[in-house]
């Protein structure tokens, strides 16, 4: 990951939460907003983890501890280095677990109680762009979720979901194909 890519990811994460682009707003959100705080330190830690320069190796443990502290405060378990696209936003926090092998696209909105993980270590989900994971939803196993998908509250997704779908239920079933319209949520 290049330094410009890191800046772009942090900037896109911030844009999901605020229309302002001032440094004062960045600092305010970094201190006060749980979603931006966890994504900021996740991005910086993931960047440093891939670097082998001695300076970055000294910084990494400090950022790792800050990230761990924020994980404990927010209840969002997300390992440094997890493949997550820009524009990540958490609507609410607590009880969110994301497997380190999962792949999540751009502009994903994640609400409280979400689990993205494997089933007994056999494959992890691949989630497309512009996806909303509703409160309590579970995305489990070696599955693919398309772009513009809305996963309803408490849905358990164990099968592939096509683009533009709205799903709900246990196990999740396609309710309609208006996903593009329903994923246009602002955090």
C-alpha positions as CSV (number, residue, x, y, z in Angstrom):
1,X,0.0,0.0,0.0
2,X,1.4,3.4,-1.0
3,X,1.3,6.5,1.2
4,X,-1.2,8.1,-1.2
5,X,-3.4,5.1,-1.0
6,X,-3.4,5.3,2.8
7,X,-4.4,9.0,2.6
8,X,-7.1,8.2,0.1
9,X,-8.6,5.4,2.2
10,X,-8.7,7.6,5.3
11,X,-10.1,10.5,3.4
12,X,-12.9,8.3,1.9
13,X,-13.7,6.8,5.4
14,X,-14.0,10.3,6.7
15,X,-16.2,11.5,3.8
16,X,-18.8,8.8,4.7
17,X,-19.2,10.5,8.1
18,X,-18.8,14.2,7.4
19,X,-19.2,16.7,4.6
20,X,-16.5,19.0,6.1
21,X,-12.9,18.5,4.9
22,X,-11.1,20.7,7.4
23,X,-8.2,19.5,9.6
24,X,-10.2,20.6,12.7
25,X,-13.0,18.2,11.7
26,X,-10.6,15.4,11.2
27,X,-9.1,15.9,14.6
28,X,-12.6,16.3,16.2
29,X,-13.8,13.0,14.5
30,X,-10.6,11.2,15.5
31,X,-11.1,12.1,19.1
32,X,-14.9,11.8,19.3
33,X,-16.3,9.5,16.6
34,X,-16.0,5.8,17.3
35,X,-16.4,4.8,13.6
36,X,-13.6,7.1,12.3
37,X,-11.4,6.4,15.3
38,X,-11.4,2.6,14.6
39,X,-11.1,2.9,10.8
40,X,-8.3,5.5,11.1
41,X,-6.1,3.4,13.4
42,X,-7.0,0.2,11.4
43,X,-5.8,2.0,8.2
44,X,-2.6,3.3,9.8
45,X,-1.8,0.0,11.5
46,X,-2.4,-2.0,8.3
47,X,-0.1,0.3,6.4
48,X,2.7,0.0,9.0
49,X,2.3,-3.8,9.2
50,X,3.4,-4.1,5.6
51,X,6.5,-1.8,5.9
52,X,9.9,-3.1,6.8
53,X,11.7,0.1,7.4
54,X,13.2,0.4,11.0
55,X,11.2,3.6,11.6
56,X,7.9,1.9,10.7
57,X,8.8,-1.2,12.8
58,X,9.3,1.1,15.8
59,X,5.9,2.9,15.2
60,X,3.9,-0.3,14.5
61,X,3.8,-1.6,18.1
62,X,2.5,1.8,19.3
63,X,-0.2,1.9,16.6
64,X,-1.0,-1.7,17.3
65,X,-1.7,-0.9,21.0
66,X,-3.8,2.1,20.1
67,X,-5.8,-0.1,17.7
68,X,-6.2,-2.8,20.4
69,X,-7.4,-0.2,22.9
70,X,-10.0,1.1,20.4
71,X,-11.1,-2.4,19.7
72,X,-11.8,-2.9,23.4
73,X,-13.6,0.4,23.7
74,X,-15.8,-0.1,20.7
75,X,-16.3,-3.9,20.6
76,X,-15.2,-4.0,16.9
77,X,-12.8,-6.8,16.3
78,X,-10.9,-6.2,13.1
79,X,-7.4,-7.5,12.5
80,X,-4.8,-5.2,11.0
81,X,-4.2,-6.1,7.4
82,X,-7.7,-7.3,6.7
83,X,-8.6,-6.5,3.1
84,X,-11.2,-3.8,3.3
85,X,-11.8,-1.1,0.7
86,X,-12.1,2.6,1.2
87,X,-15.2,4.2,2.6
88,X,-15.7,1.9,5.6
89,X,-18.2,3.1,8.1
90,X,-19.7,1.7,11.3
91,X,-23.2,2.9,12.0
92,X,-23.1,1.8,15.6
93,X,-20.5,-0.2,17.5
94,X,-20.3,-3.2,19.7
95,X,-20.1,-6.9,19.0
96,X,-18.7,-6.6,15.5
97,X,-16.4,-9.4,14.4
98,X,-14.6,-9.4,11.0
99,X,-12.5,-12.4,10.1
100,X,-8.9,-11.4,9.1
101,X,-9.2,-13.4,5.8
102,X,-12.5,-11.8,4.7
103,X,-12.5,-9.4,1.8
104,X,-14.8,-6.3,1.9
105,X,-15.2,-3.8,-1.0
106,X,-15.6,-0.1,-1.0
107,X,-18.3,1.9,0.8
108,X,-19.4,-0.8,3.2
109,X,-21.7,0.2,6.1
110,X,-21.6,-2.1,9.1
111,X,-24.0,-1.9,12.0
112,X,-23.8,-3.4,15.6
113,X,-23.7,-7.1,16.2
114,X,-22.4,-8.1,12.7
115,X,-20.2,-11.2,12.2
116,X,-18.3,-11.7,9.0
117,X,-16.5,-15.0,9.3
118,X,-15.7,-18.6,8.4
119,X,-17.5,-21.7,9.4
120,X,-15.1,-24.0,11.2
121,X,-12.2,-22.4,9.3
122,X,-13.5,-23.3,5.8
123,X,-13.4,-20.2,3.6
124,X,-14.4,-16.6,4.4
125,X,-16.8,-14.2,2.7
126,X,-16.0,-11.9,-0.1
127,X,-18.3,-8.8,0.1
128,X,-18.7,-6.4,-2.8
129,X,-18.9,-2.6,-3.0
130,X,-21.7,-0.5,-1.5
131,X,-23.0,-3.1,0.8
132,X,-25.0,-2.5,4.0
133,X,-24.8,-5.1,6.8
134,X,-27.8,-4.5,9.0
135,X,-27.8,-4.9,12.8
136,X,-27.1,-8.5,14.0
137,X,-26.5,-9.9,10.5
138,X,-24.2,-12.8,10.1
139,X,-22.2,-13.4,6.9
140,X,-20.7,-16.9,7.2
141,X,-18.6,-19.3,5.1
142,X,-17.0,-19.3,1.7
143,X,-19.6,-17.1,0.0
144,X,-19.8,-14.0,-2.3
145,X,-22.0,-11.1,-1.7
146,X,-22.5,-8.9,-4.8
147,X,-22.4,-5.1,-5.1
148,X,-25.2,-2.9,-3.8
149,X,-26.6,-5.5,-1.5
150,X,-28.6,-4.7,1.7
151,X,-28.5,-7.4,4.3
152,X,-31.4,-7.0,6.7
153,X,-31.3,-7.1,10.5
154,X,-30.5,-10.5,12.0
155,X,-30.2,-12.2,8.6
156,X,-27.9,-15.2,8.4
157,X,-26.3,-15.3,5.0
158,X,-24.8,-18.7,4.1
159,X,-25.2,-18.7,0.3
160,X,-24.0,-16.4,-2.5
161,X,-26.1,-13.2,-3.0
162,X,-26.3,-11.5,-6.5
163,X,-25.8,-7.8,-7.1
164,X,-28.6,-5.4,-6.1
165,X,-30.4,-7.8,-3.8
166,X,-32.1,-7.1,-0.5
167,X,-31.9,-10.2,1.8
168,X,-33.4,-11.1,5.1
169,X,-34.3,-14.0,7.3
170,X,-32.6,-17.2,8.7
171,X,-31.3,-18.4,6.4
172,X,-31.3,-15.3,4.3
173,X,-33.5,-15.2,1.2
174,X,-33.8,-12.6,-1.4
175,X,-36.7,-10.2,-0.6
176,X,-36.4,-8.0,-3.7
177,X,-33.8,-6.6,-6.1
178,X,-33.9,-3.0,-5.0
179,X,-30.5,-3.1,-3.3
180,X,-29.1,-0.2,-5.2
181,X,-31.9,2.1,-3.9
182,X,-31.8,0.8,-0.3
183,X,-28.0,1.0,0.1
184,X,-27.9,4.7,-0.5
185,X,-27.6,5.3,3.3
186,X,-25.5,8.1,4.8
187,X,-23.9,7.3,8.1
